[in-house]
Amino acid sequence: VQLQASGGGLVQAGGSLKLSCAASTPILSNWHMGWFRQAPGKERDFVAAITWREGRSYYQDFVKGRFTISRDSIKNTVFLQMNSLKPEDTAVYYCAAGINEWDYWGQGTQVTVSS
């Protein structure tokens, strides 16, 4: 499975961006997909995840109420709608997929939020 992330860019604080991650093959119903981010000099952090079958979503506390993860089962694509962006959201955002672990990773897309 190859994952292609896109949608990053430069935005002012308070603005919005929508990230997309397309899988090269159909995502099986028992999989989950998620987003992580890594800021310069910091470890990679979990951001959000969604179960493919039920569409149940999970969020890290620091994005609750601002970010929304969703999926398009037909297009094998997961999205991350990011609203009310803050400078501390600046990072490379990675999508990932797997069953019990994150087995597959995308290449990352840069999100920069200016103050």
C-alpha positions as a Markdown table, in Angstrom:
| # | Residue | x | y | z |
|---|---|---|---|---|
| 1 | Val | 0.0 | 0.0 | 0.0 |
| 2 | Gln | 1.3 | 3.4 | -1.0 |
| 3 | Leu | 0.0 | 6.5 | 0.7 |
| 4 | Gln | 0.1 | 9.9 | -1.0 |
| 5 | Ala | -0.4 | 12.9 | 1.2 |
| 6 | Ser | -1.2 | 16.4 | -0.1 |
| 7 | Gly | -2.8 | 19.7 | 0.8 |
| 8 | Gly | -0.2 | 21.2 | 3.0 |
| 9 | Gly | 0.9 | 24.8 | 2.7 |
| 10 | Leu | 1.4 | 28.2 | 4.3 |
| 11 | Val | -1.6 | 29.7 | 6.2 |
| 12 | Gln | -2.1 | 32.5 | 8.7 |
| 13 | Ala | -3.1 | 31.8 | 12.3 |
| 14 | Gly | -6.8 | 31.2 | 12.5 |
| 15 | Gly | -6.9 | 29.9 | 8.9 |
| 16 | Ser | -7.8 | 26.5 | 7.6 |
| 17 | Leu | -6.3 | 23.7 | 5.5 |
| 18 | Lys | -7.6 | 20.4 | 4.4 |
| 19 | Leu | -5.1 | 17.5 | 4.0 |
| 20 | Ser | -5.8 | 14.5 | 1.8 |
| 21 | Cys | -4.2 | 11.1 | 1.8 |
| 22 | Ala | -4.9 | 8.7 | -1.0 |
| 23 | Ala | -4.1 | 5.0 | -0.8 |
| 24 | Ser | -2.9 | 3.1 | -3.9 |
| 25 | Thr | -5.1 | 0.1 | -3.1 |
| 26 | Pro | -8.5 | -0.4 | -1.5 |
| 27 | Ile | -8.4 | -0.1 | 2.3 |
| 28 | Leu | -9.8 | -3.2 | 4.0 |
| 29 | Ser | -12.7 | -2.8 | 6.4 |
| 30 | Asn | -10.6 | -3.8 | 9.4 |
| 31 | Trp | -8.0 | -1.2 | 8.8 |
| 32 | His | -7.6 | 2.2 | 10.3 |
| 33 | Met | -6.0 | 5.3 | 8.9 |
| 34 | Gly | -4.6 | 8.2 | 10.7 |
| 35 | Trp | -2.5 | 11.4 | 10.8 |
| 36 | Phe | 0.6 | 12.2 | 12.7 |
| 37 | Arg | 2.8 | 15.3 | 12.7 |
| 38 | Gln | 6.4 | 16.1 | 13.5 |
| 39 | Ala | 7.7 | 19.6 | 14.3 |
| 40 | Pro | 11.4 | 20.4 | 13.9 |
| 41 | Gly | 13.4 | 19.0 | 16.7 |
| 42 | Lys | 10.4 | 17.1 | 18.2 |
| 43 | Glu | 9.1 | 13.6 | 18.1 |
| 44 | Arg | 6.3 | 12.5 | 15.8 |
| 45 | Asp | 3.0 | 12.9 | 17.5 |
| 46 | Phe | -0.4 | 11.2 | 16.9 |
| 47 | Val | -3.0 | 13.7 | 15.7 |
| 48 | Ala | -6.1 | 11.7 | 14.7 |
| 49 | Ala | -7.3 | 8.3 | 13.4 |
| 50 | Ile | -10.4 | 6.8 | 11.9 |
| 51 | Thr | -11.7 | 3.2 | 11.7 |
| 52 | Trp | -12.4 | 2.3 | 8.1 |
| 53 | Arg | -15.5 | 0.2 | 8.7 |
| 54 | Glu | -17.4 | 2.3 | 11.2 |
| 55 | Gly | -15.8 | 5.6 | 10.6 |
| 56 | Arg | -15.2 | 6.1 | 14.3 |
| 57 | Ser | -12.7 | 8.8 | 14.9 |
| 58 | Tyr | -10.1 | 9.6 | 17.6 |
| 59 | Tyr | -8.2 | 12.8 | 18.3 |
| 60 | Gln | -5.3 | 14.0 | 20.3 |
| 61 | Asp | -6.4 | 16.5 | 22.9 |
| 62 | Phe | -4.5 | 19.4 | 21.3 |
| 63 | Val | -6.6 | 19.2 | 18.1 |
| 64 | Lys | -10.1 | 18.4 | 19.5 |
| 65 | Gly | -12.7 | 20.8 | 18.3 |
| 66 | Arg | -10.4 | 22.2 | 15.6 |
| 67 | Phe | -9.5 | 19.2 | 13.4 |
| 68 | Thr | -11.8 | 16.7 | 11.8 |
| 69 | Ile | -10.8 | 13.4 | 10.2 |
| 70 | Ser | -13.0 | 11.8 | 7.6 |
| 71 | Arg | -12.8 | 9.2 | 4.9 |
| 72 | Asp | -14.1 | 8.5 | 1.4 |
| 73 | Ser | -14.3 | 4.7 | 1.2 |
| 74 | Ile | -14.9 | 4.8 | -2.6 |
| 75 | Lys | -11.8 | 6.8 | -3.3 |
| 76 | Asn | -9.7 | 5.1 | -0.5 |
| 77 | Thr | -8.8 | 8.6 | 0.8 |
| 78 | Val | -8.7 | 10.0 | 4.3 |
| 79 | Phe | -8.9 | 13.7 | 5.0 |
| 80 | Leu | -7.9 | 16.0 | 7.8 |
| 81 | Gln | -9.8 | 19.3 | 7.9 |
| 82 | Met | -7.8 | 21.7 | 10.1 |
| 83 | Asn | -9.5 | 24.9 | 11.3 |
| 84 | Ser | -8.4 | 27.6 | 13.7 |
| 85 | Leu | -4.8 | 26.8 | 13.0 |
| 86 | Lys | -2.2 | 28.0 | 15.4 |
| 87 | Pro | 1.6 | 28.6 | 14.9 |
| 88 | Glu | 2.2 | 25.5 | 17.1 |
| 89 | Asp | 0.4 | 23.4 | 14.5 |
| 90 | Thr | 3.4 | 24.0 | 12.2 |
| 91 | Ala | 4.8 | 20.5 | 11.3 |
| 92 | Val | 5.2 | 17.9 | 8.6 |
| 93 | Tyr | 2.0 | 15.9 | 8.6 |
| 94 | Tyr | 2.1 | 12.2 | 7.8 |
| 95 | Cys | -0.7 | 9.9 | 7.0 |
| 96 | Ala | -0.5 | 6.2 | 8.0 |
| 97 | Ala | -2.5 | 3.0 | 7.7 |
| 98 | Gly | -2.6 | -0.4 | 9.3 |
| 99 | Ile | -4.6 | -2.9 | 11.3 |
| 100 | Asn | -3.1 | -3.3 | 14.8 |
| 101 | Glu | 0.0 | -1.1 | 14.1 |
| 102 | Trp | 0.8 | 1.7 | 11.7 |
| 103 | Asp | 2.3 | -0.5 | 8.9 |
| 104 | Tyr | 2.3 | 2.0 | 6.0 |
| 105 | Trp | 3.3 | 5.7 | 5.9 |
| 106 | Gly | 3.0 | 8.5 | 3.4 |
| 107 | Gln | 5.7 | 10.9 | 2.5 |
| 108 | Gly | 4.5 | 13.8 | 4.6 |
| 109 | Thr | 3.2 | 17.3 | 3.7 |
| 110 | Gln | 4.4 | 20.5 | 5.2 |
| 111 | Val | 2.0 | 22.7 | 7.1 |
| 112 | Thr | 3.3 | 26.1 | 8.2 |
| 113 | Val | 1.1 | 28.5 | 10.2 |
| 114 | Ser | 2.3 | 32.1 | 10.5 |
| 115 | Ser | 1.5 | 34.3 | 13.4 |
